[in-house]
Amino acid sequence: MREFITDLLHRNGDEVPVFSHRNTVTHGLLRADVTAHALRFAAVGIGDGSTVAVQVPPSFSQLEAVLALWSLGAQVISIDHRLRPAEAHVLHELTRPEFLVHPGGTAAQGFQERYGLVAERVDGLPASSPHRLVQFSSGSTGRPKVIGRSTSSLVDEVARFEASAGMARRGERLLLLNSPAHSFGLIGGLLHSLAAGVHLVFAASPTAEDMLSCARTHEVDFVTGLPFHFDLLASSPDRDALRTVRGAFAGGEMMPQDVADRFLAAYGFPVGECFGTTETGALTIAVSGTVRPSVGKPMPGITARVRNGLVEVALPETPYPSSDDPARFSGGWFRTGDRGEFTPDGELRLLGRADSLVVVRGNKVDLTEVEQVLRGHPQVTEAVAVGSAEIRAYVGTLSDTLTAQALSEWCTERLAEFKLPQHIHVMDTLPRTPSGKIIRNMEPLHASYLQAHLAGRNGEE
């Protein structure tokens, strides 16, 4: 990993820009800052095989710290800065880091360029596997899984992005809306941009106003983000702000087609799709756009198949540092947990999560179909359906007048009786994981609904 990072840091000249927010960092300044961080980290004992939990808000400092730790050969355990101490403690218990890297003071709201970082030693263990990046499952369906990426896995993913048609090119400015603490932001954002000579640009906050202002100021060429970023942009259209953009794609979770359609109508160019998992990295890409549920063709170097209706990917090694969930990796194949099929021209169509197919009174129901019907209501902004013998739906809306009864009538006109949600809960917004994905675990969903209900919104059927 040290050799890979050293190579990436020296691919471009000193004066070539690499990061911009209010100020700009060049490759020469980045090399100096990474070296300075590495010296400070080495002084407290961090070295080859050290395990380091990094919980730093999005910033130049966070990106530089991760590069510095990798340049020392450390295993980076990436923890979202928004997690509460109790949540972070769970991840520490799962991974047992030897060191913690965090801001010296209180984290500010939005993107900040610099934090004074603190590296402290704690009671942990050195790396017991070759994985140099450790992340966690989203937690959308239960307890997080510990997921590891080896050096070769990261190098291969960066190469896939470089070889994919339509990606941001050398000298172009990429507005990165994905969190750099999570898989795509860290690999498809930071590492690919270093490899390809792409100039990363960061918005002050994930509001439509700040995203559009940043795009206009820096005249960006490319945009990547989560579906909710593009939903916000489509809801507050400003075509002039994105006049220089030649391409965009969403990752993290599949873009609802209605959001993609509204964005295309607002800005005149489509949003593509990038599908992958934390365990594998990016797997398919359609930069120039696609009709969902297609997520494009497998990226160069990816071997994928559909077996028993489930998408599987060939991997040379397990993505789990321990024996956690070995059933998902067996015989050189990783089961993504997504149902899918390949089209005659080789594109992958996703048909929902394996756990989205439930049986209600002897009838198979795809919960994604229920969600699509609910999202089709003009006042619904987001929806999730959960349950097995009984279906519950949780719906987000900006309307003060939308009721569960109205949504029940909407569904009755469009779904067979056995597919109807038995309970519909209306909220202002649905709870999300730190990575921005909608939570699909009924317990936290219902707890969030009850909290909103007690605060004044009464939308239960």
C-alpha positions as CSV (number, residue, x, y, z in Angstrom):
1,M,0.0,0.0,0.0
2,R,2.9,2.3,0.7
3,E,4.2,2.0,-2.8
4,F,0.8,2.5,-4.3
5,I,0.2,5.7,-2.4
6,T,3.7,7.0,-3.1
7,D,3.0,6.4,-6.8
8,L,-0.3,8.2,-6.7
9,L,1.1,11.2,-4.9
10,H,3.8,11.7,-7.5
11,R,1.9,11.3,-10.7
12,N,1.3,15.1,-11.2
13,G,3.4,18.2,-11.0
14,D,3.7,20.5,-8.0
15,E,1.4,23.2,-9.4
16,V,-1.4,20.9,-10.6
17,P,-4.6,21.5,-8.4
18,V,-6.0,18.5,-6.6
19,F,-8.6,19.8,-4.0
20,S,-10.7,22.9,-3.9
21,H,-13.2,24.3,-1.5
22,R,-12.7,28.0,-0.6
23,N,-9.0,27.5,-1.2
24,T,-7.1,25.2,-3.5
25,V,-4.5,22.5,-2.6
26,T,-2.0,21.6,-5.3
27,H,-0.2,18.2,-5.7
28,G,3.0,19.8,-4.3
29,L,1.2,21.1,-1.2
30,L,-0.6,17.8,-0.8
31,R,2.7,15.9,-0.8
32,A,4.1,18.2,1.9
33,D,1.0,18.0,4.0
34,V,0.8,14.2,3.8
35,T,4.5,14.0,4.8
36,A,3.9,16.2,7.8
37,H,1.0,14.1,9.0
38,A,3.0,10.9,8.5
39,L,5.8,12.3,10.6
40,R,3.4,13.2,13.4
41,F,1.7,9.8,13.3
42,A,5.0,7.9,13.2
43,A,6.1,9.9,16.3
44,V,3.3,8.3,18.4
45,G,4.1,4.8,17.2
46,I,2.0,4.3,14.1
47,G,3.7,2.2,11.5
48,D,3.4,-0.9,9.3
49,G,0.5,-3.0,10.4
50,S,-0.9,-0.5,12.9
51,T,-4.7,-0.4,13.2
52,V,-6.0,3.2,13.2
53,A,-9.6,4.3,13.5
54,V,-10.1,7.6,11.7
55,Q,-13.2,9.6,12.6
56,V,-12.6,13.0,11.0
57,P,-15.3,15.2,9.4
58,P,-15.1,15.7,5.6
59,S,-12.1,18.0,5.1
60,F,-8.7,18.3,3.5
61,S,-7.3,17.1,6.8
62,Q,-9.4,13.9,6.6
63,L,-8.2,13.0,3.1
64,E,-4.5,13.8,3.9
65,A,-4.6,11.8,7.2
66,V,-5.8,8.7,5.4
67,L,-3.1,9.1,2.7
68,A,-0.5,9.6,5.4
69,L,-1.6,6.5,7.3
70,W,-1.5,4.4,4.2
71,S,2.0,5.8,3.4
72,L,3.1,4.3,6.7
73,G,1.5,0.9,6.0
74,A,-1.2,1.2,8.6
75,Q,-4.6,-0.3,8.4
76,V,-7.2,2.5,8.2
77,I,-10.6,1.9,9.9
78,S,-12.9,4.5,8.4
79,I,-15.6,5.7,10.8
80,D,-18.2,8.2,9.9
81,H,-17.8,11.4,11.9
82,R,-21.6,11.7,12.5
83,L,-21.7,8.6,14.6
84,R,-22.4,9.2,18.3
85,P,-19.8,8.0,20.9
86,A,-21.9,4.9,21.7
87,E,-22.2,4.0,18.0
88,A,-18.5,4.5,17.4
89,H,-17.8,2.4,20.5
90,V,-19.6,-0.5,18.9
91,L,-17.3,-0.3,15.9
92,H,-14.2,0.0,18.1
93,E,-15.2,-3.1,19.9
94,L,-15.6,-4.9,16.6
95,T,-12.2,-3.9,15.3
96,R,-10.0,-3.2,18.3
97,P,-7.9,-0.3,16.9
98,E,-4.5,0.5,18.4
99,F,-4.9,4.3,17.7
100,L,-7.7,6.8,17.2
101,V,-7.4,9.8,14.9
102,H,-9.9,12.6,15.5
103,P,-10.3,16.4,15.5
104,G,-8.8,18.2,18.4
105,G,-11.9,20.2,18.9
106,T,-15.6,20.2,18.1
107,A,-16.5,19.3,14.6
108,A,-18.0,22.1,12.5
109,Q,-21.1,21.8,10.3
110,G,-20.4,21.1,6.6
111,F,-17.1,20.8,4.8
112,Q,-14.2,22.4,6.6
113,E,-10.7,22.6,5.0
114,R,-8.6,22.0,8.2
115,Y,-8.8,20.4,11.6
116,G,-6.1,20.1,14.2
117,L,-5.9,16.3,14.3
118,V,-5.1,14.3,17.4
119,A,-3.7,10.7,17.3
120,E,-4.0,8.8,20.5
121,R,-3.0,5.3,21.5
122,V,-5.7,3.0,22.9
123,D,-5.8,-0.6,24.0
124,G,-6.1,-2.5,20.7
125,L,-4.5,-5.0,18.5
126,P,-2.3,-4.8,15.3
127,A,-3.7,-5.9,12.0
128,S,-4.3,-9.7,11.7
129,S,-5.1,-9.6,8.0
130,P,-3.7,-8.0,4.9
131,H,-6.6,-5.6,4.6
132,R,-5.5,-2.0,4.5
133,L,-9.0,-0.4,4.5
134,V,-11.7,-1.5,7.0
135,Q,-15.2,-0.3,6.6
136,F,-18.6,-1.4,7.8
137,S,-21.9,-2.4,6.3
138,S,-24.4,0.4,6.2
139,G,-26.3,-0.9,9.2
140,S,-29.6,-0.6,7.2
141,T,-30.7,-4.1,8.1
142,G,-29.0,-4.8,11.4
143,R,-25.6,-5.0,13.2
144,P,-22.8,-3.7,11.0
145,K,-20.4,-6.2,9.4
146,V,-16.7,-5.6,9.4
147,I,-15.5,-5.4,5.8
148,G,-11.9,-5.3,4.6
149,R,-10.2,-4.3,1.4
150,S,-6.7,-5.4,0.6
151,T,-4.1,-3.3,-1.4
152,S,-4.7,-5.4,-4.5
153,S,-8.5,-4.9,-4.2
154,L,-8.1,-1.1,-4.0
155,V,-5.5,-1.0,-6.8
156,D,-7.8,-3.1,-9.0
157,E,-10.8,-0.8,-8.3
158,V,-8.9,2.3,-9.2
159,A,-7.8,0.7,-12.5
160,R,-11.4,-0.2,-13.2
161,F,-12.4,3.5,-12.9
162,E,-9.5,4.5,-15.1
163,A,-10.6,2.1,-17.8
164,S,-14.3,2.9,-17.8
165,A,-15.5,5.1,-20.6
166,G,-16.9,8.5,-19.8
167,M,-15.2,8.9,-16.4
168,A,-13.8,12.3,-15.3
169,R,-10.5,12.9,-17.2
170,R,-7.2,14.6,-16.4
171,G,-7.6,18.3,-15.6
172,E,-11.4,18.1,-15.2
173,R,-13.1,19.3,-12.1
174,L,-15.3,16.8,-10.2
175,L,-17.8,17.9,-7.6
176,L,-17.7,15.0,-5.1
177,L,-20.9,14.9,-3.1
178,N,-20.3,11.4,-1.7
179,S,-18.8,11.2,1.8
180,P,-15.0,10.6,1.6
181,A,-15.4,8.4,4.7
182,H,-17.3,5.8,2.6
183,S,-16.4,3.4,-0.2
184,F,-17.1,5.4,-3.3
185,G,-16.0,8.8,-2.0
186,L,-12.7,7.3,-0.8
187,I,-11.8,5.1,-3.7
188,G,-13.8,6.4,-6.7
189,G,-13.3,9.9,-5.5
190,L,-10.0,10.4,-3.8
191,L,-7.8,7.5,-5.1
192,H,-9.2,7.6,-8.7
193,S,-8.8,11.3,-8.9
194,L,-5.1,11.1,-7.8
195,A,-4.5,8.4,-10.3
196,A,-6.3,10.2,-13.2
197,G,-5.2,13.8,-12.4
198,V,-8.8,14.9,-11.6
199,H,-9.4,18.0,-9.6
200,L,-11.8,17.4,-6.7
201,V,-14.2,20.1,-5.6
202,F,-16.2,20.1,-2.3
203,A,-19.5,21.9,-1.5
204,A,-19.9,23.7,1.8
205,S,-22.9,21.5,2.7
206,P,-25.3,19.1,0.9
207,T,-28.0,21.7,0.3
208,A,-29.1,22.5,-3.2
209,E,-28.0,26.1,-2.7
210,D,-24.4,25.2,-1.7
211,M,-24.0,22.4,-4.3
212,L,-25.2,24.7,-7.1
213,S,-23.0,27.6,-5.8
214,C,-20.0,25.4,-5.7
215,A,-20.6,24.0,-9.2
216,R,-21.0,27.5,-10.6
217,T,-17.9,28.9,-8.8
218,H,-15.6,26.1,-9.9
219,E,-17.2,25.5,-13.3
220,V,-17.3,21.8,-12.6
221,D,-17.2,19.2,-15.4
222,F,-18.5,16.2,-13.5
223,V,-20.8,15.4,-10.5
224,T,-21.1,12.3,-8.4
225,G,-23.3,11.8,-5.4
226,L,-26.1,9.8,-3.8
227,P,-29.6,9.8,-5.2
228,F,-30.8,12.3,-2.6
229,H,-28.3,14.8,-3.8
230,F,-29.7,14.7,-7.3
231,D,-33.2,14.8,-5.9
232,L,-32.3,18.1,-4.1
233,L,-30.8,19.5,-7.3
234,A,-33.8,18.5,-9.4
235,S,-36.2,20.1,-6.8
236,S,-34.3,23.4,-7.0
237,P,-33.3,23.6,-10.7
238,D,-30.7,26.1,-11.8
239,R,-29.5,25.0,-15.2
240,D,-27.0,27.8,-15.5
241,A,-25.1,26.5,-12.4
242,L,-24.5,23.2,-14.1
243,R,-23.9,24.6,-17.6
244,T,-20.3,23.3,-17.7
245,V,-21.2,19.7,-16.5
246,R,-20.7,17.0,-19.1
247,G,-21.5,14.0,-17.0
248,A,-22.9,12.8,-13.7
249,F,-23.7,9.5,-12.0
250,A,-25.1,8.3,-8.7
251,G,-23.8,5.6,-6.4
252,G,-24.5,4.2,-3.0
253,E,-28.0,3.1,-3.8
254,M,-30.0,2.9,-7.0
255,M,-31.5,6.1,-8.3
256,P,-35.3,6.1,-8.5
257,Q,-36.2,6.5,-12.1
258,D,-38.6,9.4,-11.3
259,V,-35.7,11.3,-9.7
260,A,-33.5,10.7,-12.8
261,D,-36.3,11.9,-15.1
262,R,-36.8,15.1,-13.1
263,F,-33.1,15.8,-13.1
264,L,-32.9,15.3,-16.9
265,A,-35.9,17.6,-17.4
266,A,-34.3,20.2,-15.1
267,Y,-30.8,20.2,-16.5
268,G,-30.9,18.6,-19.9
269,F,-28.4,15.8,-19.3
270,P,-28.9,12.4,-17.7
271,V,-27.6,11.0,-14.4
272,G,-25.7,7.7,-14.9
273,E,-25.4,4.8,-12.4
274,C,-22.6,3.1,-10.6
275,F,-23.4,-0.1,-8.7
276,G,-21.2,-1.8,-6.2
277,T,-20.9,-3.0,-2.6
278,T,-18.7,-2.1,0.2
279,E,-17.1,-5.6,0.0
280,T,-16.3,-5.4,-3.7
281,G,-16.1,-1.7,-4.6
282,A,-17.7,-0.5,-7.9
283,L,-18.9,-3.3,-10.2
284,T,-21.0,-1.8,-13.0
285,I,-21.2,1.7,-14.5
286,A,-23.3,3.6,-17.0
287,V,-21.8,7.1,-17.1
288,S,-24.0,8.3,-19.9
289,G,-27.2,7.3,-18.2
290,T,-29.5,4.3,-18.1
291,V,-33.1,3.2,-17.7
292,R,-33.4,1.8,-14.2
293,P,-33.4,-0.9,-12.9
294,S,-30.5,-1.3,-15.3
295,V,-27.2,-0.3,-13.7
296,G,-25.0,-0.7,-16.8
297,K,-22.4,-3.3,-17.9
298,P,-19.8,-4.8,-15.6
299,M,-16.7,-2.6,-15.4
300,P,-13.4,-3.8,-17.0
301,G,-12.0,-6.7,-15.0
302,I,-15.2,-7.7,-13.3
303,T,-16.6,-11.2,-13.7
304,A,-20.2,-11.4,-12.5
305,R,-23.0,-14.0,-12.8
306,V,-26.6,-14.5,-11.7
307,R,-27.1,-17.8,-9.9
308,N,-30.4,-18.8,-8.4
309,G,-31.6,-15.3,-9.2
310,L,-28.9,-13.6,-7.2
311,V,-26.0,-11.5,-8.4
312,E,-22.5,-13.0,-7.6
313,V,-19.1,-11.5,-8.2
314,A,-15.8,-13.4,-8.6
315,L,-13.3,-12.3,-5.9
316,P,-9.7,-13.7,-5.4
317,E,-10.0,-13.3,-1.6
318,T,-12.5,-12.9,1.2
319,P,-13.6,-9.3,2.0
320,Y,-14.0,-10.2,5.7
321,P,-11.0,-9.8,8.1
322,S,-12.5,-12.5,10.3
323,S,-15.0,-15.3,9.8
324,D,-17.9,-12.8,9.8
325,D,-20.7,-14.0,7.5
326,P,-18.7,-16.6,5.5
327,A,-21.8,-17.7,3.7
328,R,-21.6,-14.6,1.5
329,F,-18.2,-15.6,0.2
330,S,-17.6,-19.2,-0.9
331,G,-15.6,-20.9,-3.7
332,G,-14.2,-17.6,-5.0
333,W,-17.7,-16.0,-5.4
334,F,-19.2,-13.2,-3.4
335,R,-23.0,-13.1,-3.1
336,T,-24.1,-9.5,-3.2
337,G,-27.6,-10.1,-1.8
338,D,-29.2,-8.4,-4.9
339,R,-31.6,-10.1,-7.2
340,G,-30.8,-9.5,-10.8
341,E,-30.6,-10.5,-14.4
342,F,-28.5,-9.7,-17.5
343,T,-30.0,-8.2,-20.6
344,P,-29.1,-9.6,-24.0
345,D,-26.6,-6.8,-24.5
346,G,-24.9,-7.5,-21.2
347,E,-26.3,-4.9,-18.9
348,L,-27.2,-5.8,-15.3
349,R,-30.8,-5.2,-14.2
350,L,-31.3,-5.1,-10.4
351,L,-34.6,-6.6,-9.2
352,G,-34.4,-5.7,-5.6
353,R,-32.6,-7.1,-2.5
354,A,-33.0,-10.8,-1.8
355,D,-34.6,-9.8,1.5
356,S,-37.1,-7.6,-0.4
357,L,-39.1,-10.7,-1.5
358,V,-41.6,-11.7,1.2
359,V,-44.5,-14.1,1.4
360,V,-47.9,-12.7,2.5
361,R,-50.6,-15.2,3.1
362,G,-48.9,-17.6,0.6
363,N,-48.3,-14.9,-2.0
364,K,-44.9,-13.6,-3.0
365,V,-44.6,-9.8,-2.8
366,D,-41.7,-7.7,-3.9
367,L,-41.4,-4.9,-1.4
368,T,-39.6,-2.7,-4.0
369,E,-42.9,-2.8,-6.1
370,V,-44.8,-1.4,-3.1
371,E,-42.2,1.3,-2.7
372,Q,-42.4,2.3,-6.3
373,V,-46.1,2.7,-6.1
374,L,-45.9,4.8,-3.0
375,R,-43.1,7.0,-4.6
376,G,-45.4,7.5,-7.6
377,H,-47.7,9.6,-5.5
378,P,-47.1,13.3,-6.4
379,Q,-46.7,14.3,-2.7
380,V,-44.3,11.5,-1.7
381,T,-40.6,12.2,-1.7
382,E,-39.3,8.8,-0.4
383,A,-40.7,5.5,0.8
384,V,-39.6,2.2,2.2
385,A,-41.6,-1.0,2.8
386,V,-40.7,-3.6,5.4
387,G,-42.1,-6.7,7.0
388,S,-42.9,-10.2,6.1
389,A,-46.3,-11.6,7.1
390,E,-47.5,-8.0,7.4
391,I,-46.2,-5.1,5.3
392,R,-45.6,-1.7,6.8
393,A,-44.7,1.3,4.8
394,Y,-42.9,4.5,5.9
395,V,-43.3,7.5,3.7
396,G,-41.5,10.9,3.6
397,T,-43.4,14.0,2.3
398,L,-43.1,17.7,2.3
399,S,-46.8,18.0,2.4
400,D,-48.6,19.0,5.7
401,T,-51.9,17.5,4.4
402,L,-51.0,14.0,3.0
403,T,-52.5,11.3,5.1
404,A,-52.1,7.5,5.5
405,Q,-55.7,7.1,4.4
406,A,-55.0,8.9,1.1
407,L,-52.0,6.8,0.5
408,S,-53.9,3.6,1.3
409,E,-56.5,4.6,-1.3
410,W,-53.7,5.3,-3.8
411,C,-52.2,1.9,-3.3
412,T,-55.6,0.1,-3.4
413,E,-56.0,1.5,-7.0
414,R,-52.6,0.2,-8.1
415,L,-51.8,-3.0,-6.1
416,A,-53.4,-6.3,-5.6
417,E,-55.0,-6.8,-2.2
418,F,-52.3,-9.1,-0.8
419,K,-49.6,-6.5,-1.7
420,L,-51.2,-3.6,0.2
421,P,-49.4,-2.2,3.3
422,Q,-51.4,-3.0,6.4
423,H,-49.9,0.1,8.1
424,I,-48.7,3.3,6.5
425,H,-46.7,5.8,8.5
426,V,-46.3,9.4,7.2
427,M,-43.2,11.4,8.2
428,D,-41.4,14.6,7.1
429,T,-38.3,12.6,6.2
430,L,-37.1,9.0,6.6
431,P,-34.1,8.2,8.8
432,R,-30.9,7.4,7.0
433,T,-27.7,5.7,7.8
434,P,-24.5,7.8,8.1
435,S,-23.7,7.0,4.4
436,G,-27.1,8.5,3.3
437,K,-29.0,5.3,2.7
438,I,-32.6,4.9,3.9
439,I,-32.8,2.6,6.9
440,R,-34.7,-0.6,6.2
441,N,-34.7,-2.1,9.7
442,M,-38.2,-1.8,11.2
443,E,-37.2,-1.1,14.7
444,P,-35.3,2.2,14.1
445,L,-37.8,3.1,11.4
446,H,-40.7,2.9,13.8
447,A,-38.8,4.6,16.6
448,S,-38.1,7.5,14.3
449,Y,-41.8,7.6,13.3
450,L,-42.9,7.6,16.9
451,Q,-40.5,10.4,17.7
452,A,-41.9,12.5,14.8
453,H,-45.4,11.5,15.8
454,L,-44.9,12.8,19.3
455,A,-43.5,16.0,17.9
456,G,-46.7,16.8,16.2
457,R,-47.1,14.9,12.9
458,N,-49.9,12.4,13.0
459,G,-50.0,10.3,9.8
460,E,-50.6,6.7,10.9
461,E,-53.4,4.8,9.3
